[in-house]
Amino acid sequence: MNTLEIKGDWNITKGKLKQRWASLTDDDLRCTEGKHDELLGRIQKRTGETREAVEKAIKEASSCCCK
């Protein structure tokens, strides 16, 4: 899988997360290498969801597009 494919998959995943939690912004979902925990914390803070719920939502959103 090349970088362009990975970026496209992440864009799909971001869209699905924004559909689930409309209060999320692009800044909230900006994920860079090594910042996984920060991303989870931002989503948790914005949505009020538990870490486990956020991790599950990310996994579900990315399972459709990332193979």
C-alpha positions in Angstrom: 0.0 0.0 0.0 1.5 3.4 -0.9 1.3 6.7 0.9 -1.5 8.0 -1.4 -3.7 4.9 -0.6 -3.1 5.3 3.1 -4.0 9.0 3.0 -7.2 8.2 1.0 -8.2 5.5 3.6 -7.6 8.0 6.5 -9.8 10.6 4.7 -12.6 8.0 4.4 -12.2 7.1 8.1 -12.2 10.8 9.1 -15.5 11.3 7.2 -17.1 8.4 9.0 -16.0 9.7 12.4 -17.4 13.2 11.6 -20.7 11.6 10.6 -20.8 9.8 13.9 -19.7 12.9 16.0 -20.6 16.1 14.1 -18.7 18.2 16.6 -15.3 16.9 15.4 -13.2 19.2 13.3 -10.4 18.6 10.9 -8.0 19.9 13.5 -9.3 17.3 16.0 -8.7 14.5 13.5 -5.3 15.7 12.3 -3.2 12.6 13.1 0.6 12.5 12.7 2.9 9.6 13.3 3.3 9.0 17.0 0.3 11.0 18.0 -2.3 8.2 18.3 -2.9 8.9 22.0 -3.3 12.6 21.4 -5.8 11.9 18.7 -7.8 9.7 21.0 -7.7 12.3 23.7 -8.9 15.0 21.4 -11.9 12.9 20.2 -12.7 11.9 23.8 -12.6 15.5 25.0 -14.8 16.8 22.1 -17.4 13.9 22.3 -17.4 12.9 25.9 -17.0 9.3 24.9 -14.8 6.8 26.7 -11.4 5.8 25.3 -12.7 2.4 24.5 -15.7 3.7 22.6 -13.5 6.0 20.6 -11.0 3.2 19.8 -13.9 1.0 18.7 -15.4 3.7 16.5 -12.0 4.3 14.8 -11.6 0.6 14.2 -15.1 0.2 12.8 -14.7 3.3 10.6 -11.4 2.1 9.2 -12.3 -1.6 8.8 -14.4 -0.9 5.8 -11.7 0.9 3.8 -8.4 -0.4 5.1 -7.5 -3.9 4.0 
